Amino acid sequence: MYWLALILMFVGGIWLIVNGFRKSIWWGLGNLLIPFVALIFGLLNFAENKIPLLLYVIGVVLFFVSGGWAAGMPAPATA
């Protein structure tokens, strides 16, 4: 589920960046460089961005549900 979450976040994020550049150069750069601007852009332009925004949000939820933040961490040492 970890890899599915990463794929969904990647596809949704790239799609939002492309749609941002279609709207204006500033939205595109904001989506590319500032993390939460893509979510704001997706919500403000929900009619055009509902599929990429939902892909991104579902990916984020799956990432946290699957323990994705801890997937690459080593196991704790036991004494």
mmCIF file as gemmi writes it, N, C-alpha and C atoms, coordinates in Angstrom:
data_model
loop_
_atom_site.group_PDB
_atom_site.id
_atom_site.type_symbol
_atom_site.label_atom_id
_atom_site.label_alt_id
_atom_site.label_comp_id
_atom_site.label_asym_id
_atom_site.label_entity_id
_atom_site.label_seq_id
_atom_site.pdbx_PDB_ins_code
_atom_site.Cartn_x
_atom_site.Cartn_y
_atom_site.Cartn_z
_atom_site.occupancy
_atom_site.B_iso_or_equiv
_atom_site.pdbx_formal_charge
_atom_site.auth_seq_id
_atom_site.auth_asym_id
_atom_site.pdbx_PDB_model_num
ATOM 1 N N . MET Axp A 1 ? 0.816 -1.181 0 1 0 ? 1 A 1
ATOM 2 C CA . MET Axp A 1 ? 0 0 0 1 0 ? 1 A 1
ATOM 3 C C . MET Axp A 1 ? 0.873 1.263 0 1 0 ? 1 A 1
ATOM 4 N N . TYR Axp A 2 ? 2.081 1.127 0.532 1 0 ? 2 A 1
ATOM 5 C CA . TYR Axp A 2 ? 3.031 2.238 0.566 1 0 ? 2 A 1
ATOM 6 C C . TYR Axp A 2 ? 3.352 2.724 -0.852 1 0 ? 2 A 1
ATOM 7 N N . TRP Axp A 3 ? 3.639 1.789 -1.751 1 0 ? 3 A 1
ATOM 8 C CA . TRP Axp A 3 ? 4.003 2.16 -3.122 1 0 ? 3 A 1
ATOM 9 C C . TRP Axp A 3 ? 2.813 2.736 -3.879 1 0 ? 3 A 1
ATOM 10 N N . LEU Axp A 4 ? 1.628 2.205 -3.643 1 0 ? 4 A 1
ATOM 11 C CA . LEU Axp A 4 ? 0.428 2.75 -4.269 1 0 ? 4 A 1
ATOM 12 C C . LEU Axp A 4 ? 0.216 4.198 -3.831 1 0 ? 4 A 1
ATOM 13 N N . ALA Axp A 5 ? 0.431 4.468 -2.55 1 0 ? 5 A 1
ATOM 14 C CA . ALA Axp A 5 ? 0.289 5.829 -2.041 1 0 ? 5 A 1
ATOM 15 C C . ALA Axp A 5 ? 1.285 6.77 -2.709 1 0 ? 5 A 1
ATOM 16 N N . LEU Axp A 6 ? 2.534 6.332 -2.838 1 0 ? 6 A 1
ATOM 17 C CA . LEU Axp A 6 ? 3.544 7.178 -3.491 1 0 ? 6 A 1
ATOM 18 C C . LEU Axp A 6 ? 3.196 7.443 -4.949 1 0 ? 6 A 1
ATOM 19 N N . ILE Axp A 7 ? 2.713 6.426 -5.645 1 0 ? 7 A 1
ATOM 20 C CA . ILE Axp A 7 ? 2.339 6.594 -7.055 1 0 ? 7 A 1
ATOM 21 C C . ILE Axp A 7 ? 1.172 7.563 -7.182 1 0 ? 7 A 1
ATOM 22 N N . LEU Axp A 8 ? 0.151 7.415 -6.329 1 0 ? 8 A 1
ATOM 23 C CA . LEU Axp A 8 ? -1 8.317 -6.386 1 0 ? 8 A 1
ATOM 24 C C . LEU Axp A 8 ? -0.598 9.758 -6.086 1 0 ? 8 A 1
ATOM 25 N N . MET Axp A 9 ? 0.254 9.955 -5.077 1 0 ? 9 A 1
ATOM 26 C CA . MET Axp A 9 ? 0.712 11.314 -4.757 1 0 ? 9 A 1
ATOM 27 C C . MET Axp A 9 ? 1.532 11.898 -5.902 1 0 ? 9 A 1
ATOM 28 N N . PHE Axp A 10 ? 2.39 11.084 -6.513 1 0 ? 10 A 1
ATOM 29 C CA . PHE Axp A 10 ? 3.228 11.567 -7.608 1 0 ? 10 A 1
ATOM 30 C C . PHE Axp A 10 ? 2.376 11.967 -8.81 1 0 ? 10 A 1
ATOM 31 N N . VAL Axp A 11 ? 1.462 11.085 -9.217 1 0 ? 11 A 1
ATOM 32 C CA . VAL Axp A 11 ? 0.625 11.368 -10.391 1 0 ? 11 A 1
ATOM 33 C C . VAL Axp A 11 ? -0.268 12.582 -10.132 1 0 ? 11 A 1
ATOM 34 N N . GLY Axp A 12 ? -0.928 12.624 -8.977 1 0 ? 12 A 1
ATOM 35 C CA . GLY Axp A 12 ? -1.785 13.763 -8.653 1 0 ? 12 A 1
ATOM 36 C C . GLY Axp A 12 ? -1.003 15.058 -8.552 1 0 ? 12 A 1
ATOM 37 N N . GLY Axp A 13 ? 0.192 14.999 -7.961 1 0 ? 13 A 1
ATOM 38 C CA . GLY Axp A 13 ? 1.018 16.196 -7.828 1 0 ? 13 A 1
ATOM 39 C C . GLY Axp A 13 ? 1.496 16.735 -9.163 1 0 ? 13 A 1
ATOM 40 N N . ILE Axp A 14 ? 1.972 15.849 -10.029 1 0 ? 14 A 1
ATOM 41 C CA . ILE Axp A 14 ? 2.419 16.282 -11.36 1 0 ? 14 A 1
ATOM 42 C C . ILE Axp A 14 ? 1.256 16.862 -12.155 1 0 ? 14 A 1
ATOM 43 N N . TRP Axp A 15 ? 0.1 16.213 -12.06 1 0 ? 15 A 1
ATOM 44 C CA . TRP Axp A 15 ? -1.09 16.685 -12.772 1 0 ? 15 A 1
ATOM 45 C C . TRP Axp A 15 ? -1.486 18.079 -12.28 1 0 ? 15 A 1
ATOM 46 N N . LEU Axp A 16 ? -1.427 18.313 -10.97 1 0 ? 16 A 1
ATOM 47 C CA . LEU Axp A 16 ? -1.74 19.638 -10.434 1 0 ? 16 A 1
ATOM 48 C C . LEU Axp A 16 ? -0.719 20.679 -10.882 1 0 ? 16 A 1
ATOM 49 N N . ILE Axp A 17 ? 0.549 20.302 -10.956 1 0 ? 17 A 1
ATOM 50 C CA . ILE Axp A 17 ? 1.581 21.232 -11.425 1 0 ? 17 A 1
ATOM 51 C C . ILE Axp A 17 ? 1.327 21.616 -12.877 1 0 ? 17 A 1
ATOM 52 N N . VAL Axp A 18 ? 1.015 20.635 -13.709 1 0 ? 18 A 1
ATOM 53 C CA . VAL Axp A 18 ? 0.736 20.912 -15.125 1 0 ? 18 A 1
ATOM 54 C C . VAL Axp A 18 ? -0.478 21.826 -15.259 1 0 ? 18 A 1
ATOM 55 N N . ASN Axp A 19 ? -1.549 21.541 -14.503 1 0 ? 19 A 1
ATOM 56 C CA . ASN Axp A 19 ? -2.733 22.399 -14.563 1 0 ? 19 A 1
ATOM 57 C C . ASN Axp A 19 ? -2.437 23.801 -14.029 1 0 ? 19 A 1
ATOM 58 N N . GLY Axp A 20 ? -1.548 23.893 -13.049 1 0 ? 20 A 1
ATOM 59 C CA . GLY Axp A 20 ? -1.153 25.208 -12.55 1 0 ? 20 A 1
ATOM 60 C C . GLY Axp A 20 ? -0.448 26.029 -13.613 1 0 ? 20 A 1
ATOM 61 N N . PHE Axp A 21 ? 0.455 25.396 -14.361 1 0 ? 21 A 1
ATOM 62 C CA . PHE Axp A 21 ? 1.135 26.113 -15.44 1 0 ? 21 A 1
ATOM 63 C C . PHE Axp A 21 ? 0.169 26.469 -16.564 1 0 ? 21 A 1
ATOM 64 N N . ARG Axp A 22 ? -0.868 25.664 -16.772 1 0 ? 22 A 1
ATOM 65 C CA . ARG Axp A 22 ? -1.876 26.01 -17.778 1 0 ? 22 A 1
ATOM 66 C C . ARG Axp A 22 ? -2.661 27.255 -17.365 1 0 ? 22 A 1
ATOM 67 N N . LYS Axp A 23 ? -2.894 27.407 -16.064 1 0 ? 23 A 1
ATOM 68 C CA . LYS Axp A 23 ? -3.647 28.563 -15.56 1 0 ? 23 A 1
ATOM 69 C C . LYS Axp A 23 ? -2.793 29.832 -15.629 1 0 ? 23 A 1
ATOM 70 N N . SER Axp A 24 ? -1.592 29.784 -15.044 1 0 ? 24 A 1
ATOM 71 C CA . SER Axp A 24 ? -0.642 30.895 -15.126 1 0 ? 24 A 1
ATOM 72 C C . SER Axp A 24 ? 0.721 30.399 -14.67 1 0 ? 24 A 1
ATOM 73 N N . ILE Axp A 25 ? 1.742 31.127 -15.053 1 0 ? 25 A 1
ATOM 74 C CA . ILE Axp A 25 ? 3.105 30.743 -14.676 1 0 ? 25 A 1
ATOM 75 C C . ILE Axp A 25 ? 3.284 30.79 -13.164 1 0 ? 25 A 1
ATOM 76 N N . TRP Axp A 26 ? 2.589 31.72 -12.494 1 0 ? 26 A 1
ATOM 77 C CA . TRP Axp A 26 ? 2.74 31.873 -11.045 1 0 ? 26 A 1
ATOM 78 C C . TRP Axp A 26 ? 2.116 30.714 -10.288 1 0 ? 26 A 1
ATOM 79 N N . TRP Axp A 27 ? 0.949 30.24 -10.74 1 0 ? 27 A 1
ATOM 80 C CA . TRP Axp A 27 ? 0.358 29.056 -10.111 1 0 ? 27 A 1
ATOM 81 C C . TRP Axp A 27 ? 1.247 27.843 -10.331 1 0 ? 27 A 1
ATOM 82 N N . GLY Axp A 28 ? 1.792 27.714 -11.51 1 0 ? 28 A 1
ATOM 83 C CA . GLY Axp A 28 ? 2.67 26.581 -11.793 1 0 ? 28 A 1
ATOM 84 C C . GLY Axp A 28 ? 3.915 26.59 -10.929 1 0 ? 28 A 1
ATOM 85 N N . LEU Axp A 29 ? 4.562 27.748 -10.822 1 0 ? 29 A 1
ATOM 86 C CA . LEU Axp A 29 ? 5.756 27.844 -9.975 1 0 ? 29 A 1
ATOM 87 C C . LEU Axp A 29 ? 5.416 27.638 -8.501 1 0 ? 29 A 1
ATOM 88 N N . GLY Axp A 30 ? 4.273 28.173 -8.08 1 0 ? 30 A 1
ATOM 89 C CA . GLY Axp A 30 ? 3.849 27.964 -6.697 1 0 ? 30 A 1
ATOM 90 C C . GLY Axp A 30 ? 3.605 26.497 -6.4 1 0 ? 30 A 1
ATOM 91 N N . ASN Axp A 31 ? 2.925 25.805 -7.318 1 0 ? 31 A 1
ATOM 92 C CA . ASN Axp A 31 ? 2.674 24.37 -7.147 1 0 ? 31 A 1
ATOM 93 C C . ASN Axp A 31 ? 3.974 23.587 -7.114 1 0 ? 31 A 1
ATOM 94 N N . LEU Axp A 32 ? 4.931 24.006 -7.895 1 0 ? 32 A 1
ATOM 95 C CA . LEU Axp A 32 ? 6.192 23.288 -8.006 1 0 ? 32 A 1
ATOM 96 C C . LEU Axp A 32 ? 7.093 23.517 -6.796 1 0 ? 32 A 1
ATOM 97 N N . LEU Axp A 33 ? 7.116 24.739 -6.265 1 0 ? 33 A 1
ATOM 98 C CA . LEU Axp A 33 ? 8.111 25.1 -5.261 1 0 ? 33 A 1
ATOM 99 C C . LEU Axp A 33 ? 7.603 25.169 -3.823 1 0 ? 33 A 1
ATOM 100 N N . ILE Axp A 34 ? 6.318 25.403 -3.631 1 0 ? 34 A 1
ATOM 101 C CA . ILE Axp A 34 ? 5.773 25.561 -2.278 1 0 ? 34 A 1
ATOM 102 C C . ILE Axp A 34 ? 4.802 24.407 -2.019 1 0 ? 34 A 1
ATOM 103 N N . PRO Axp A 35 ? 5.04 23.621 -0.978 1 0 ? 35 A 1
ATOM 104 C CA . PRO Axp A 35 ? 4.322 22.358 -0.8 1 0 ? 35 A 1
ATOM 105 C C . PRO Axp A 35 ? 2.794 22.429 -0.809 1 0 ? 35 A 1
ATOM 106 N N . PHE Axp A 36 ? 2.171 23.316 -0.044 1 0 ? 36 A 1
ATOM 107 C CA . PHE Axp A 36 ? 0.718 23.263 0.081 1 0 ? 36 A 1
ATOM 108 C C . PHE Axp A 36 ? -0.027 24.166 -0.895 1 0 ? 36 A 1
ATOM 109 N N . VAL Axp A 37 ? 0.681 24.832 -1.776 1 0 ? 37 A 1
ATOM 110 C CA . VAL Axp A 37 ? 0.023 25.66 -2.786 1 0 ? 37 A 1
ATOM 111 C C . VAL Axp A 37 ? -0.78 24.785 -3.744 1 0 ? 37 A 1
ATOM 112 N N . ALA Axp A 38 ? -0.314 23.568 -4.003 1 0 ? 38 A 1
ATOM 113 C CA . ALA Axp A 38 ? -1.046 22.662 -4.891 1 0 ? 38 A 1
ATOM 114 C C . ALA Axp A 38 ? -2.424 22.337 -4.32 1 0 ? 38 A 1
ATOM 115 N N . LEU Axp A 39 ? -2.517 22.141 -3.016 1 0 ? 39 A 1
ATOM 116 C CA . LEU Axp A 39 ? -3.821 21.871 -2.403 1 0 ? 39 A 1
ATOM 117 C C . LEU Axp A 39 ? -4.736 23.085 -2.492 1 0 ? 39 A 1
ATOM 118 N N . ILE Axp A 40 ? -4.182 24.266 -2.239 1 0 ? 40 A 1
ATOM 119 C CA . ILE Axp A 40 ? -4.975 25.492 -2.338 1 0 ? 40 A 1
ATOM 120 C C . ILE Axp A 40 ? -5.443 25.697 -3.773 1 0 ? 40 A 1
ATOM 121 N N . PHE Axp A 41 ? -4.529 25.51 -4.73 1 0 ? 41 A 1
ATOM 122 C CA . PHE Axp A 41 ? -4.881 25.653 -6.14 1 0 ? 41 A 1
ATOM 123 C C . PHE Axp A 41 ? -5.972 24.659 -6.528 1 0 ? 41 A 1
ATOM 124 N N . GLY Axp A 42 ? -5.836 23.419 -6.079 1 0 ? 42 A 1
ATOM 125 C CA . GLY Axp A 42 ? -6.834 22.405 -6.4 1 0 ? 42 A 1
ATOM 126 C C . GLY Axp A 42 ? -8.203 22.729 -5.83 1 0 ? 42 A 1
ATOM 127 N N . LEU Axp A 43 ? -8.234 23.276 -4.615 1 0 ? 43 A 1
ATOM 128 C CA . LEU Axp A 43 ? -9.517 23.632 -4.008 1 0 ? 43 A 1
ATOM 129 C C . LEU Axp A 43 ? -10.132 24.868 -4.658 1 0 ? 43 A 1
ATOM 130 N N . LEU Axp A 44 ? -9.306 25.854 -4.991 1 0 ? 44 A 1
ATOM 131 C CA . LEU Axp A 44 ? -9.829 27.067 -5.625 1 0 ? 44 A 1
ATOM 132 C C . LEU Axp A 44 ? -10.338 26.807 -7.035 1 0 ? 44 A 1
ATOM 133 N N . ASN Axp A 45 ? -9.756 25.841 -7.715 1 0 ? 45 A 1
ATOM 134 C CA . ASN Axp A 45 ? -10.15 25.497 -9.083 1 0 ? 45 A 1
ATOM 135 C C . ASN Axp A 45 ? -10.648 24.052 -9.123 1 0 ? 45 A 1
ATOM 136 N N . PHE Axp A 46 ? -11.562 23.722 -8.209 1 0 ? 46 A 1
ATOM 137 C CA . PHE Axp A 46 ? -11.978 22.335 -8.023 1 0 ? 46 A 1
ATOM 138 C C . PHE Axp A 46 ? -12.64 21.748 -9.266 1 0 ? 46 A 1
ATOM 139 N N . ALA Axp A 47 ? -13.366 22.55 -10.026 1 0 ? 47 A 1
ATOM 140 C CA . ALA Axp A 47 ? -14.063 22.033 -11.204 1 0 ? 47 A 1
ATOM 141 C C . ALA Axp A 47 ? -13.087 21.435 -12.213 1 0 ? 47 A 1
ATOM 142 N N . GLU Axp A 48 ? -11.931 22.065 -12.394 1 0 ? 48 A 1
ATOM 143 C CA . GLU Axp A 48 ? -10.951 21.563 -13.36 1 0 ? 48 A 1
ATOM 144 C C . GLU Axp A 48 ? -9.986 20.557 -12.743 1 0 ? 48 A 1
ATOM 145 N N . ASN Axp A 49 ? -9.867 20.538 -11.418 1 0 ? 49 A 1
ATOM 146 C CA . ASN Axp A 49 ? -8.819 19.745 -10.765 1 0 ? 49 A 1
ATOM 147 C C . ASN Axp A 49 ? -9.345 18.698 -9.8 1 0 ? 49 A 1
ATOM 148 N N . LYS Axp A 50 ? -10.594 18.278 -9.95 1 0 ? 50 A 1
ATOM 149 C CA . LYS Axp A 50 ? -11.121 17.346 -8.957 1 0 ? 50 A 1
ATOM 150 C C . LYS Axp A 50 ? -10.435 15.986 -9.005 1 0 ? 50 A 1
ATOM 151 N N . ILE Axp A 51 ? -10.117 15.467 -10.192 1 0 ? 51 A 1
ATOM 152 C CA . ILE Axp A 51 ? -9.465 14.149 -10.287 1 0 ? 51 A 1
ATOM 153 C C . ILE Axp A 51 ? -8.033 14.2 -9.758 1 0 ? 51 A 1
ATOM 154 N N . PRO Axp A 52 ? -7.173 15.139 -10.209 1 0 ? 52 A 1
ATOM 155 C CA . PRO Axp A 52 ? -5.816 15.151 -9.65 1 0 ? 52 A 1
ATOM 156 C C . PRO Axp A 52 ? -5.782 15.469 -8.157 1 0 ? 52 A 1
ATOM 157 N N . LEU Axp A 53 ? -6.679 16.333 -7.691 1 0 ? 53 A 1
ATOM 158 C CA . LEU Axp A 53 ? -6.715 16.651 -6.265 1 0 ? 53 A 1
ATOM 159 C C . LEU Axp A 53 ? -7.125 15.428 -5.45 1 0 ? 53 A 1
ATOM 160 N N . LEU Axp A 54 ? -8.123 14.694 -5.921 1 0 ? 54 A 1
ATOM 161 C CA . LEU Axp A 54 ? -8.545 13.488 -5.203 1 0 ? 54 A 1
ATOM 162 C C . LEU Axp A 54 ? -7.458 12.422 -5.225 1 0 ? 54 A 1
ATOM 163 N N . LEU Axp A 55 ? -6.755 12.272 -6.344 1 0 ? 55 A 1
ATOM 164 C CA . LEU Axp A 55 ? -5.638 11.328 -6.389 1 0 ? 55 A 1
ATOM 165 C C . LEU Axp A 55 ? -4.583 11.699 -5.358 1 0 ? 55 A 1
ATOM 166 N N . TYR Axp A 56 ? -4.26 12.973 -5.286 1 0 ? 56 A 1
ATOM 167 C CA . TYR Axp A 56 ? -3.236 13.447 -4.351 1 0 ? 56 A 1
ATOM 168 C C . TYR Axp A 56 ? -3.662 13.225 -2.902 1 0 ? 56 A 1
ATOM 169 N N . VAL Axp A 57 ? -4.897 13.592 -2.581 1 0 ? 57 A 1
ATOM 170 C CA . VAL Axp A 57 ? -5.384 13.462 -1.203 1 0 ? 57 A 1
ATOM 171 C C . VAL Axp A 57 ? -5.502 11.994 -0.807 1 0 ? 57 A 1
ATOM 172 N N . ILE Axp A 58 ? -6.003 11.14 -1.69 1 0 ? 58 A 1
ATOM 173 C CA . ILE Axp A 58 ? -6.091 9.705 -1.394 1 0 ? 58 A 1
ATOM 174 C C . ILE Axp A 58 ? -4.697 9.133 -1.19 1 0 ? 58 A 1
ATOM 175 N N . GLY Axp A 59 ? -3.739 9.579 -1.987 1 0 ? 59 A 1
ATOM 176 C CA . GLY Axp A 59 ? -2.361 9.132 -1.814 1 0 ? 59 A 1
ATOM 177 C C . GLY Axp A 59 ? -1.791 9.526 -0.466 1 0 ? 59 A 1
ATOM 178 N N . VAL Axp A 60 ? -2.061 10.752 -0.033 1 0 ? 60 A 1
ATOM 179 C CA . VAL Axp A 60 ? -1.566 11.213 1.27 1 0 ? 60 A 1
ATOM 180 C C . VAL Axp A 60 ? -2.202 10.403 2.397 1 0 ? 60 A 1
ATOM 181 N N . VAL Axp A 61 ? -3.507 10.164 2.312 1 0 ? 61 A 1
ATOM 182 C CA . VAL Axp A 61 ? -4.192 9.381 3.345 1 0 ? 61 A 1
ATOM 183 C C . VAL Axp A 61 ? -3.641 7.96 3.388 1 0 ? 61 A 1
ATOM 184 N N . LEU Axp A 62 ? -3.487 7.323 2.228 1 0 ? 62 A 1
ATOM 185 C CA . LEU Axp A 62 ? -2.924 5.969 2.194 1 0 ? 62 A 1
ATOM 186 C C . LEU Axp A 62 ? -1.504 5.939 2.742 1 0 ? 62 A 1
ATOM 187 N N . PHE Axp A 63 ? -0.737 6.97 2.448 1 0 ? 63 A 1
ATOM 188 C CA . PHE Axp A 63 ? 0.638 7.045 2.936 1 0 ? 63 A 1
ATOM 189 C C . PHE Axp A 63 ? 0.679 7.014 4.461 1 0 ? 63 A 1
ATOM 190 N N . PHE Axp A 64 ? -0.165 7.818 5.099 1 0 ? 64 A 1
ATOM 191 C CA . PHE Axp A 64 ? -0.158 7.859 6.557 1 0 ? 64 A 1
ATOM 192 C C . PHE Axp A 64 ? -0.799 6.622 7.17 1 0 ? 64 A 1
ATOM 193 N N . VAL Axp A 65 ? -1.825 6.071 6.529 1 0 ? 65 A 1
ATOM 194 C CA . VAL Axp A 65 ? -2.467 4.863 7.05 1 0 ? 65 A 1
ATOM 195 C C . VAL Axp A 65 ? -1.525 3.669 6.971 1 0 ? 65 A 1
ATOM 196 N N . SER Axp A 66 ? -0.737 3.597 5.903 1 0 ? 66 A 1
ATOM 197 C CA . SER Axp A 66 ? 0.164 2.455 5.728 1 0 ? 66 A 1
ATOM 198 C C . SER Axp A 66 ? 1.451 2.598 6.529 1 0 ? 66 A 1
ATOM 199 N N . GLY Axp A 67 ? 1.603 3.676 7.272 1 0 ? 67 A 1
ATOM 200 C CA . GLY Axp A 67 ? 2.828 3.883 8.039 1 0 ? 67 A 1
ATOM 201 C C . GLY Axp A 67 ? 3.981 4.283 7.152 1 0 ? 67 A 1
ATOM 202 N N . GLY Axp A 68 ? 3.696 4.995 6.077 1 0 ? 68 A 1
ATOM 203 C CA . GLY Axp A 68 ? 4.708 5.365 5.103 1 0 ? 68 A 1
ATOM 204 C C . GLY Axp A 68 ? 5.817 6.226 5.645 1 0 ? 68 A 1
ATOM 205 N N . TRP Axp A 69 ? 5.525 7.035 6.666 1 0 ? 69 A 1
ATOM 206 C CA . TRP Axp A 69 ? 6.563 7.89 7.231 1 0 ? 69 A 1
ATOM 207 C C . TRP Axp A 69 ? 7.629 7.06 7.929 1 0 ? 69 A 1
ATOM 208 N N . ALA Axp A 70 ? 7.301 5.832 8.329 1 0 ? 70 A 1
ATOM 209 C CA . ALA Axp A 70 ? 8.26 4.987 9.043 1 0 ? 70 A 1
ATOM 210 C C . ALA Axp A 70 ? 8.771 3.838 8.189 1 0 ? 70 A 1
ATOM 211 N N . ALA Axp A 71 ? 8.428 3.796 6.909 1 0 ? 71 A 1
ATOM 212 C CA . ALA Axp A 71 ? 8.782 2.651 6.07 1 0 ? 71 A 1
ATOM 213 C C . ALA Axp A 71 ? 10.284 2.511 5.879 1 0 ? 71 A 1
ATOM 214 N N . GLY Axp A 72 ? 11.014 3.607 5.823 1 0 ? 72 A 1
ATOM 215 C CA . GLY Axp A 72 ? 12.448 3.529 5.592 1 0 ? 72 A 1
ATOM 216 C C . GLY Axp A 72 ? 13.286 3.605 6.853 1 0 ? 72 A 1
ATOM 217 N N . MET Axp A 73 ? 12.646 3.648 8.005 1 0 ? 73 A 1
ATOM 218 C CA . MET Axp A 73 ? 13.389 3.792 9.259 1 0 ? 73 A 1
ATOM 219 C C . MET Axp A 73 ? 13.873 2.432 9.756 1 0 ? 73 A 1
ATOM 220 N N . PRO Axp A 74 ? 15.058 2.394 10.337 1 0 ? 74 A 1
ATOM 221 C CA . PRO Axp A 74 ? 15.553 1.122 10.878 1 0 ? 74 A 1
ATOM 222 C C . PRO Axp A 74 ? 14.777 0.721 12.13 1 0 ? 74 A 1
ATOM 223 N N . ALA Axp A 75 ? 14.781 -0.567 12.402 1 0 ? 75 A 1
ATOM 224 C CA . ALA Axp A 75 ? 14.109 -1.064 13.601 1 0 ? 75 A 1
ATOM 225 C C . ALA Axp A 75 ? 14.857 -0.578 14.84 1 0 ? 75 A 1
ATOM 226 N N . PRO Axp A 76 ? 14.136 -0.317 15.917 1 0 ? 76 A 1
ATOM 227 C CA . PRO Axp A 76 ? 14.817 0.146 17.133 1 0 ? 76 A 1
ATOM 228 C C . PRO Axp A 76 ? 15.715 -0.948 17.705 1 0 ? 76 A 1
ATOM 229 N N . ALA Axp A 77 ? 16.835 -0.524 18.246 1 0 ? 77 A 1
ATOM 230 C CA . ALA Axp A 77 ? 17.792 -1.475 18.825 1 0 ? 77 A 1
ATOM 231 C C . ALA Axp A 77 ? 17.261 -1.995 20.155 1 0 ? 77 A 1
ATOM 232 N N . THR Axp A 78 ? 17.443 -3.277 20.367 1 0 ? 78 A 1
ATOM 233 C CA . THR Axp A 78 ? 17.03 -3.87 21.638 1 0 ? 78 A 1
ATOM 234 C C . THR Axp A 78 ? 18.265 -4.265 22.43 1 0 ? 78 A 1
ATOM 235 N N . ALA Axp A 79 ? 18.182 -4.118 23.724 1 0 ? 79 A 1
ATOM 236 C CA . ALA Axp A 79 ? 19.35 -4.418 24.564 1 0 ? 79 A 1
ATOM 237 C C . ALA Axp A 79 ? 19.28 -5.804 25.15 1 0 ? 79 A 1
